[in-house]
Amino acid sequence: MFQIEELCRIAGKENVACDELLSKHTTFHIGGRAKYFVSPAYIEDFVEAVAYVRQEKQPYFIFGNGSNLLAYDKGYDGVVLATHLPNRKIEACEGKVAMDALVIMPPGDERREQFALPDEEGRISQKTIVFAGSGIMLSGFANIIGKKGLAGFEFASGIPGTLGGAVTMNAGAYGGEIKDRILGAML
């Protein structure tokens, strides 16, 4: 049987709200109340929360920054799982990856094998690999990697929303698209 206390245990009580107005979380500032609004700080907690609501057969919706999202004024009678909350500072936690993590791995970085699949010959690209959590803002992501001297993501600097949302809808502008820049996604 579904228990809100279990979601609080998984995501942290401070990251779970009941009867949360979705209008507070959409760029159009519309939308009724979500029965539960959960914003796990870490990818591992997010995965566990999704598994729990699926196991308990609860309706759920994965929510990024709410950019260009039309939320129903009558609300959502289920669990909204948010990947991004603005102005939240995520504390480091041993063994967990923040939802808005950003790791830049140049050639030679031993962590690359965790994040990139080898090609047909078993080789990993010699290009710089960037790992980013789905909750990072796309414009912030483009800005950070640009400042690190990495090119190819300039098209995304003016796109609202999170990286996860951009991947979901293949966001693009000025002739660039996410599909042309992504090696893979962990689901």
C-alpha positions in Angstrom: 0.0 0.0 0.0 1.3 3.4 -0.9 2.8 5.4 2.0 3.9 9.0 1.8 6.2 8.3 4.6 8.1 6.0 2.4 8.6 8.7 -0.2 9.8 11.0 2.6 12.3 8.3 3.6 13.6 7.9 0.0 13.8 11.6 -1.1 14.1 13.3 2.3 11.2 14.8 4.1 12.3 18.3 3.1 12.0 17.3 -0.5 8.3 16.1 -0.3 5.3 18.4 -0.4 1.6 17.6 -0.3 -1.0 19.7 -2.3 1.8 21.7 -4.0 0.6 24.3 -6.5 2.1 23.4 -9.9 1.7 27.1 -10.9 4.7 27.8 -8.6 6.8 25.6 -10.8 5.8 26.4 -14.4 7.1 29.2 -16.6 3.5 30.1 -17.5 2.5 30.2 -13.8 -0.5 28.0 -14.3 -1.6 24.7 -12.9 -3.5 23.4 -9.9 -2.3 21.3 -7.0 -0.3 18.1 -7.2 -1.3 15.6 -4.6 2.4 15.0 -3.9 5.4 17.0 -5.3 8.7 15.2 -4.8 12.1 16.7 -5.7 14.9 14.2 -4.8 18.3 15.8 -4.6 20.2 12.8 -5.9 19.9 10.6 -9.0 19.9 7.4 -6.9 17.0 8.7 -4.7 15.1 9.8 -7.9 15.5 6.3 -9.3 14.3 4.7 -6.1 11.3 7.1 -5.9 10.2 6.2 -9.4 10.6 2.5 -8.6 8.5 2.9 -5.5 5.6 4.8 -7.1 5.6 2.3 -10.0 5.6 -0.6 -7.6 2.6 0.9 -5.7 0.9 1.6 -9.1 0.6 5.3 -8.3 0.1 7.8 -11.2 3.3 9.9 -11.6 4.7 12.6 -13.8 8.3 13.5 -14.3 8.7 17.2 -14.2 11.8 19.3 -15.0 11.9 23.1 -14.8 8.2 23.5 -15.9 9.4 25.3 -19.0 6.6 25.7 -21.6 4.5 23.2 -19.6 0.8 23.5 -19.4 -0.4 22.1 -16.1 -4.0 21.3 -15.6 -5.8 23.8 -13.4 -7.7 21.0 -11.6 -4.4 19.7 -10.5 -2.8 16.2 -10.6 -4.0 13.4 -8.4 -0.7 11.6 -8.3 3.0 12.0 -7.6 5.0 14.7 -9.5 8.7 13.8 -9.5 10.8 17.0 -10.1 14.3 16.8 -11.4 15.1 20.5 -10.8 14.3 23.1 -8.2 15.8 26.5 -8.7 18.1 28.0 -6.0 18.5 24.7 -4.2 22.0 24.0 -3.0 22.7 20.2 -3.0 25.1 19.1 -0.3 27.7 16.5 -1.3 26.7 13.0 -0.2 29.1 10.1 -0.3 28.3 7.7 -3.2 25.4 9.8 -4.6 25.2 12.0 -7.7 23.3 15.2 -7.5 20.4 15.7 -9.9 22.2 18.8 -11.3 25.6 17.3 -11.4 28.2 18.3 -14.0 31.4 16.4 -14.6 33.8 17.2 -17.4 36.1 14.3 -18.4 38.9 15.0 -20.9 40.7 12.2 -22.8 42.6 10.1 -20.3 40.2 10.6 -17.4 39.6 7.1 -15.9 36.0 7.9 -15.1 35.1 8.1 -18.8 34.4 4.4 -19.0 31.6 4.7 -16.5 29.8 7.2 -18.7 30.5 6.3 -22.4 29.8 3.2 -24.3 32.7 2.0 -26.5 32.3 1.9 -30.3 32.2 -1.4 -32.4 36.0 -1.8 -31.9 35.8 -1.3 -28.1 37.2 2.2 -28.1 35.9 5.1 -26.2 35.9 8.5 -28.0 38.9 10.7 -27.6 36.7 13.7 -27.4 35.9 15.3 -24.0 32.9 13.6 -22.4 30.6 15.6 -20.2 28.3 13.9 -17.7 25.3 16.0 -16.6 22.3 15.3 -14.4 18.9 15.7 -15.9 18.1 18.5 -13.5 20.7 21.0 -14.6 19.4 24.0 -16.5 20.3 23.8 -20.1 21.4 27.5 -20.4 23.7 27.1 -17.3 25.1 23.9 -18.8 25.9 25.6 -22.1 27.5 28.5 -20.2 29.7 26.3 -18.0 31.0 24.1 -20.8 31.6 27.2 -23.0 33.7 28.8 -20.2 35.7 25.5 -20.1 36.6 26.0 -23.7 34.3 23.3 -25.1 32.4 24.2 -28.3 29.3 22.8 -30.0 26.7 23.6 -27.4 26.3 27.3 -28.1 22.8 26.8 -29.7 21.4 25.8 -26.3 22.4 28.9 -24.4 19.0 30.6 -24.8 16.7 27.5 -24.4 14.7 27.4 -21.2 14.4 24.2 -19.2 16.5 21.4 -18.0 18.9 19.0 -19.8 16.5 16.1 -19.1 13.6 18.0 -20.8 15.9 19.0 -23.7 16.8 15.3 -24.3 13.2 14.2 -24.0 12.0 16.6 -26.7 15.2 17.0 -28.7 15.4 20.7 -28.0 17.3 22.8 -30.5 17.9 26.2 -31.9 20.0 28.0 -34.5 20.7 24.8 -36.4 21.8 22.8 -33.4 19.9 19.9 -31.7 20.5 17.8 -28.6 20.5 14.6 -30.7 23.7 15.8 -32.4 25.5 16.2 -29.1 24.5 13.3 -26.9 26.4 10.0 -26.6 23.8 8.4 -24.4 21.5 8.6 -21.4 21.3 6.5 -18.2 17.7 5.6 -17.6 
